[in-house]
């Protein structure tokens, strides 16, 4: 177990080396964040006009009407489309970098554009799963029986985690193999059998590190907020700096996670290694030394 953690940590550091060698890769998650912000603003008005926020606040998502539910689903779908499109562009660019190339933003977005039908299909599935889980969570949360409410929340959490793990490599599969969204999920699940340890632990490593850093920023921000409570100008400055730091950490975390997924997929699919992910490092991350032969061959 400790050896597996050590290998995963090495893979995370290698992902950081890739990002340092091509800092433009962080632009993709920045564009994704901006896109999601614009989508949120766009859907805020119709959700407010139809009273969806009031319904959700009083009874949860299980209390909203059909029209409000459709708007909520469209919000999920458009948001996932933006996220998956930018993730596909980032993975495409990362794969070019791993092959020794020098990708541009245009290269990444061309890759994503070439997979647009698959991305839309995957966004549709992701939006459906996300909305269903949200509805189930709302039903469980509003259950008057406390025991059933707790059990329901646990079941929904387990289902959400299982979905996240099963689809961990779905975007690289879409980018490289160009298969449909359902097949991409199946392929991602199959590759999970080879990478299950590093796939989970490596992502936990990235999430854990940046989670702790984010917590540190929040704690420092709160402390400075109390310190400058009587100085409005400085208080506003602290808030702005803290928010900017949290956004920056989120952007870097997203970029590293995408690079990590691309590298894991790349070796699992066809066994190629690079200066960033040498043979001795990445080979031990898999349960088998016989990776598939695919389009990289």
Secondary structure, DSSP 4 states (H G I P E B T S, - for coil): -HHHHHHHHHHHHHHHHHHHH-GGGHHHHHHHHHHHHHHHHHHHHHHHHTTHHHHHHHH-GGGS-HHHHHHHHHHHHHHHHHHHHHHHHHHHHHHHHHTT----HHHHHHHHHHTHHHHHHHHHHHHHHHHHHHHHHHHHHT-SSHHHHHHHHHHHHHHHHHHHHHTTTHHHHHHHH---HHHHHHHHHHHHHHHHHHHHHHHHHHHHHHHHHHHHHHHHHHHHHHHTTT-HHHHHHHHHHHHHHHHHHHHHHHHHHHHHHHHHHHHHHH----SSS-HHHHGGGSS-S-PPP-TT-
